[in-house]
């Protein structure tokens, strides 16, 4: 099967282009990504609803991938606790080759069909959990093996891929296939495909967290106060909500540890 992600770029003689031409053409290609995602929103919606349902019963969300795909999953997972105040381990990113593969490629790690399931077992994976395989090509053995074994164990599976009819998609119960077309540099799936995956992960985790009650109005009321910028943001949120001074809001925020708790305790 001919993979769209491996098709020749629409552009040639890239080395002869000026910097302005390179930037303009890359930007032109990038604009097509949200439109490709838009076509898959109904499928993304179904997956989000399943994740919310499972998480309300104590389930966790796992992202699995190799290379760029694995790194993107780890980024999304790692941002959930500070942004929404959820516990570490509620959203988990796993990359083929282990944590050292986050910074440096581990040769042939993605070709092991059994290691993905072994990695999941370290987290005591169970039927309450949801596992999303991320693979631009849709052919990563590490991801395919993990999803197939999850299915055998009645664990909910999904995927984010950038080719139609891939083996990863065949192994996933909830398929998200975002076909963004040939990359600007042929086969460089860290570009449009990576952008598509990142945007989709943003949509999934944000929607899930909102539906789990981690946002009030449009504010991150459970965010962790891990630096001065976030303390200042939280203080302003409390001050605006309660119509109190910045000083008073700051005192309450630091006393109770979150915007939600500061506001709730003031209203008691």
Secondary structure, 3 states (H helix, E strand, C coil): CCCHHHCCCCCCCHHHCCHHHHHHHHHHHHCCHHHHHHCCHHHHHHHHHHHHHHHCCCCCEEEEECHHHHHHHHHHHHHHHHHHCCCCCCEEEEECCCHHHHCCCCCCHHHCCCHHHHHHHCCCCCCCCEEEEEECCCCCHHHHHHHHHHHHCCCEEEEEECCCCCHHHHHCCEEEECCCCCCCCCCCCCCHHHHHHHHHHHHHHHHHHHHCCCCECCECCCCCCCCHHHHHHHHHHHHHHHCCCHHHHHHHHHHHCCHHHHHHHHHC
